[in-house]
Amino acid sequence: MLLKEPIEIGKIRIANRLVMPPMHTGKSPDGKVTPEQIAYYVRRSGGGAVGLMITEFAAVSRQGRATPVQVSMAEDSVIEGHRALVEAVHQEGSRVICQINHAGSAAQEKVTGMKAVAPSAVLSPRAGKEDELPRPLSVDEIRKIEEDFVAAAQRVKAAGYDGVEIHGAHGYLYNQFFSPLLNRRRDAYGCDSVENRARIFTETIRLMRESLGTEFLIAVRFGGCDYTPGGSTLEDCVSGARLLAEAGTDLLDISGGICGPNLKDVTRPGTFWEAGRAVKQAVDIPVIVTGGVTTADQAEAILRAEEADLVGVGRALLKDPDWAKKAMNASAKR
Ligand SMILES: Cc1cc2nc3c(=O)[nH]c(=O)nc-3n(C[C@H](O)[C@H](O)[C@H](O)COP(=O)(O)O)c2cc1C
């Protein structure tokens, strides 16, 4: 079975093609990793049956917090807790990378204590009725956010993670820059070209690579297609993916949907398979596809069809913590 085959990504070897995608647990009231979270990740690793775990979105700054119970990567005091999580997961035999995020216009003032920011004064598709228009970022502020991502990635490395993942999907800040629905700027970060819409990504990736070296994985969860009229298209997704790869990304975790990854029009397992296949043909770095996979056979079919190099399984693994172990045992019998 392809699902059981190891893969080298950058300088990191991953034991198989099964990925646990990032899923917010809401278990960090003070931003620090809790023993409950460590137990949750250890349990889902299935003794290393999940080759690569990607931990839930961690905020890069107070301004970028999405929820009051979100884990943080914004200050050095959180590193110790993350280190305990990484050691426990490594002991199980899984690799683990940490997703980092800025919520942009999806951040709420009642959580952050400050007005939400965004590429342009356009309401987040995730906004509630009471939310106000976000404040457009200046170029200096964009550069500061890029630095916040680099500082957070340095903490991720200090905690011992195998890599970092920039959250660039599901309507959060980096996705807001890439989406013509939300980015109305006319400057170098604006909506006039895919290069400009991707600039915050490419600048951040280059800065991270300079500061973190080549041994450390840099992944991007890329929501390159909005699946919404007027939004970014499949072609934009492929062009954007090329730019991210050229900037030094090691791994592309393809997702999408400006309001989140559950698309009502796609019911086939491996929701972003079409984008995954097109991106795989355009770049020579590995690609993850996630969404709606509930059996090992479905994951295997995605790999066989060359729609992805790795497959994410989220809710099925949440529901049944032994899912990965069972899937790997089932595939051993074939
Ligand atoms: C409870 C929950 C929390 C999630 N949190 C995140 C997150 O922190 N970052 C992210 O990129 N996606 C997040 N997602 C999306 C998942 O990573 C995944 O893309 C989605 O659940 C579809 O895959 P599945 O059908 O295998 O669950 C979350 C999904 C769920 C169900």
The ligand as an ORCA input file, in Angstrom:
! r2SCAN-3c Opt
* xyz 0 1
  C     -12.624     20.867     15.256
  C     -11.839     21.320     14.050
  C     -10.843     22.262     14.206
  C     -10.080     22.673     13.093
  N      -9.037     23.538     13.278
  C      -8.220     23.835     12.242
  C      -7.026     24.578     12.448
  O      -6.655     24.937     13.578
  N      -6.276     24.857     11.350
  C      -6.611     24.429     10.084
  O      -5.886     24.703      9.121
  N      -7.724     23.692      9.881
  C      -8.511     23.357     10.923
  N      -9.579     22.522     10.725
  C      -9.798     21.916      9.389
  C      -9.154     20.520      9.344
  O      -7.748     20.588      9.400
  C      -9.535     19.746      8.060
  O      -9.061     20.450      6.948
  C     -11.042     19.556      7.929
  O     -11.599     19.048      9.139
  C     -11.398     18.604      6.776
  O     -10.807     17.349      6.957
  P     -11.637     16.059      7.556
  O     -12.849     15.900      6.680
  O     -10.674     14.906      7.453
  O     -12.000     16.410      8.957
  C     -10.360     22.136     11.806
  C     -11.384     21.185     11.672
  C     -12.105     20.774     12.772
  C     -13.170     19.716     12.586
*
